[in-house]
């Protein structure tokens, strides 16, 4: 576990999609796994954007500053393709979509800076502070975390650090929170349940239709998932999109790395890399899982910050 040090760092790997217009909320409500219409300004929500096959194309931290505006914070590597795809379906809706990354300062806060920013807010709570929107994220390493968004030139001066060490420490906490983030390397790979999205409130099963909704609902109601996402440590560098193999069955991958963190943060933790990995439950054996090949670096499973059912079932998400 990394040293619990205060963090205030510019999130250069994140971007922002802005939706504006009278139909912004209703349009996105019909596109995402999450309820947008009833999202109050005092809350943020985790949401997914799926293909018609139910596979995640992007994941968002979503907030609604006003009735006619929705902000979607996502990994910068998926933003251009996601924006282009969403724009294809706007049709006659009164909704203007844009890449607003250059219009915002996105800052990751942990420890004392985060506590100062969010105060008593619950997780996924949102508040305005000196012209910036502060969203409390799930904790990691026992630290409060927050995402702060402020339009450039407005609100208080944020003075975030831009150093590699600070960003590496943030990456570690991001992975350790076990809230999966879709990156370019993992687009169209996972049904939401494979990433535990329904366990952490990122899928609303009462909201109605959206692309892939039938597949996601069927995966939910047919039984326990056959694939889930867990935290692992590895003594070799790891990156999103790498395949994981079961030493007892080298013929096909048993899973895939969703997100990974290393470098400075990993060295401080006494391990080279921490990874969030989607894996077949039938292969969930600390001694059997390896990175990249059946004889690759061994993976050691770590404790999760929330409960994940691990009983395999005969029905559920296809392998």
Secondary structure, DSSP 8 states (H G I E B T S, - for coil): ------EEEE-TTEEEEEEESTTHHHHHHTTBSS--TT--TTBEEEEEEE-TTSBEEEEEEEEEEETTEEEEEEEHHHHHHHHHHHHHT-TTSS-EEEE-GGGEEEEEEETHHHHHHHTT--TTBEEEETTEEEEEEEEETTEEEEEEEEETTSSS----B--HHHHHHHHHHHHHTT-----GGGTT--BGGGGTTTTTT---TTS---TTHHHHHHHHHSSS-SEEEEEEEESS---TT-EEEETTBTTS--EEEEEEE-HHHHHHHTSSEEEEEEEEGGG--TTTEEESSTTSEEEEE---SS-------SSSS--
